[in-house]
Amino acid sequence: MANNDLFDGILIFVEVVKRGGFGAAAKALGHSNSHVSKEVIKLE
């Protein structure tokens, strides 16, 4: 995983925590729920 990909994933994860869920984060970021979920899974 490239550093930029890792950073993007962390930003998405922070948004999930801040918004309290994947759906709210996806809406705020303009991504699908699936994309947000996949990015968080990559961090594991």
Backbone as a printed PyTorch tensor [residue, N CA C, xyz], in Angstrom:
tensor([[[  0.8490,  -1.1780,   0.0000],
         [  0.0000,   0.0000,   0.0000],
         [  0.8940,   1.2400,   0.0000]],

        [[  0.6630,   2.1330,  -0.9200],
         [  1.4400,   3.3580,  -1.0120],
         [  1.0750,   4.3020,   0.1280]],

        [[  1.9860,   5.2030,   0.4550],
         [  1.7350,   6.1450,   1.5500],
         [  0.4940,   6.9920,   1.3180]],

        [[  0.2780,   7.4340,   0.0720],
         [ -0.9100,   8.2450,  -0.2190],
         [ -2.1810,   7.4420,   0.0010]],

        [[ -2.1690,   6.1740,  -0.3710],
         [ -3.3350,   5.3130,  -0.1540],
         [ -3.6000,   5.1450,   1.3350]],

        [[ -2.5440,   4.9740,   2.0910],
         [ -2.6800,   4.8270,   3.5410],
         [ -3.2490,   6.1000,   4.1430]],

        [[ -2.7360,   7.2350,   3.7330],
         [ -3.2190,   8.5230,   4.2390],
         [ -4.6860,   8.7190,   3.8990]],

        [[ -5.0750,   8.4000,   2.6660],
         [ -6.4800,   8.5230,   2.2590],
         [ -7.3700,   7.6240,   3.1220]],

        [[ -6.9120,   6.4140,   3.3780],
         [ -7.6670,   5.4890,   4.2100],
         [ -7.8380,   6.0030,   5.6260]],

        [[ -6.7900,   6.6040,   6.1550],
         [ -6.8570,   7.1590,   7.5060],
         [ -7.8460,   8.3180,   7.5530]],

        [[ -7.8250,   9.1670,   6.5410],
         [ -8.7750,  10.2830,   6.4950],
         [-10.2090,   9.7740,   6.4340]],

        [[-10.4280,   8.7240,   5.6610],
         [-11.7710,   8.1390,   5.5780],
         [-12.1590,   7.5400,   6.9240]],

        [[-11.2330,   6.8410,   7.5640],
         [-11.5110,   6.2530,   8.8710],
         [-11.8780,   7.3360,   9.8930]],

        [[-11.1400,   8.4120,   9.8970],
         [-11.4220,   9.5210,  10.8150],
         [-12.8300,  10.0680,  10.5650]],

        [[-13.2030,  10.1700,   9.3070],
         [-14.5380,  10.6650,   8.9630],
         [-15.6220,   9.7020,   9.4540]],

        [[-15.3710,   8.4070,   9.3550],
         [-16.3230,   7.4030,   9.8500],
         [-16.5190,   7.5760,  11.3580]],

        [[-15.4320,   7.7280,  12.0710],
         [-15.5160,   7.8960,  13.5220],
         [-16.2250,   9.2050,  13.8610]],

        [[-15.8350,  10.2700,  13.1820],
         [-16.4090,  11.5890,  13.4470],
         [-17.9090,  11.6170,  13.1870]],

        [[-18.3330,  10.9640,  12.1120],
         [-19.7450,  10.9830,  11.7150],
         [-20.5560,   9.8670,  12.3590]],

        [[-19.8770,   8.8900,  12.9650],
         [-20.5800,   7.8350,  13.6760],
         [-21.0680,   6.6940,  12.8100]],

        [[-20.5460,   6.5630,  11.5980],
         [-20.9440,   5.4330,  10.7620],
         [-20.4570,   5.5570,   9.3390]],

        [[-20.5000,   4.4220,   8.6520],
         [-20.0280,   4.3650,   7.2770],
         [-20.9250,   5.1570,   6.3280]],

        [[-22.2320,   5.0470,   6.5190],
         [-23.1750,   5.7280,   5.6330],
         [-23.0350,   7.2360,   5.6840]],

        [[-22.9500,   7.7670,   6.8870],
         [-22.8150,   9.2180,   7.0460],
         [-21.4800,   9.7080,   6.4950]],

        [[-20.4240,   8.9340,   6.7170],
         [-19.1120,   9.3070,   6.1980],
         [-19.1080,   9.2670,   4.6720]],

        [[-19.7060,   8.2320,   4.1140],
         [-19.7600,   8.1090,   2.6530],
         [-20.4950,   9.2890,   2.0420]],

        [[-21.6030,   9.6610,   2.6350],
         [-22.3730,  10.7930,   2.1250],
         [-21.5640,  12.0840,   2.2120]],

        [[-20.8970,  12.2970,   3.3410],
         [-20.1080,  13.5150,   3.5370],
         [-18.9260,  13.5880,   2.5690]],

        [[-18.3550,  12.4280,   2.2530],
         [-17.1750,  12.3850,   1.3890],
         [-17.5210,  12.2500,  -0.0930]],

        [[-18.7820,  11.9650,  -0.3760],
         [-19.1860,  11.7920,  -1.7680],
         [-18.7690,  10.4490,  -2.3530]],

        [[-18.6530,   9.4430,  -1.4900],
         [-18.2880,   8.0900,  -1.9130],
         [-19.4410,   7.1420,  -1.5920]],

        [[-19.3680,   5.9430,  -2.1340],
         [-20.3470,   4.9150,  -1.7960],
         [-19.9820,   4.2910,  -0.4530]],

        [[-20.9700,   3.6740,   0.1780],
         [-20.7070,   2.9420,   1.4260],
         [-19.6520,   1.8700,   1.2010]],

        [[-19.7400,   1.2070,   0.0600],
         [-18.8050,   0.1350,  -0.2730],
         [-17.3700,   0.6490,  -0.3390]],

        [[-17.1690,   1.7930,  -0.9740],
         [-15.8200,   2.3620,  -1.0900],
         [-15.2620,   2.6870,   0.2970]],

        [[-16.0700,   3.3050,   1.1170],
         [-15.6290,   3.6720,   2.4710],
         [-15.2680,   2.4190,   3.2540]],

        [[-16.1030,   1.4120,   3.1880],
         [-15.8490,   0.1630,   3.8910],
         [-14.5500,  -0.4950,   3.4210]],

        [[-14.3440,  -0.5420,   2.1200],
         [-13.1300,  -1.1600,   1.5740],
         [-11.8690,  -0.4150,   2.0030]],

        [[-11.9470,   0.9060,   2.0600],
         [-10.7780,   1.6890,   2.4760],
         [-10.4350,   1.4370,   3.9310]],

        [[-11.4500,   1.2930,   4.7690],
         [-11.1950,   1.0110,   6.1850],
         [-10.6290,  -0.4030,   6.3410]],

        [[-11.1550,  -1.3520,   5.5930],
         [-10.6420,  -2.7280,   5.6520],
         [ -9.1710,  -2.7690,   5.2660]],

        [[ -8.7530,  -1.9740,   4.3050],
         [ -7.3490,  -1.9360,   3.8900],
         [ -6.4240,  -1.5350,   5.0330]],

        [[ -6.9340,  -0.7770,   5.9920],
         [ -6.1120,  -0.3370,   7.1060],
         [ -5.8210,  -1.4610,   8.0920]],

        [[ -6.6550,  -2.4810,   8.0940],
         [ -6.4730,  -3.5870,   9.0490],
         [ -5.2910,  -4.3830,   8.7280]]])
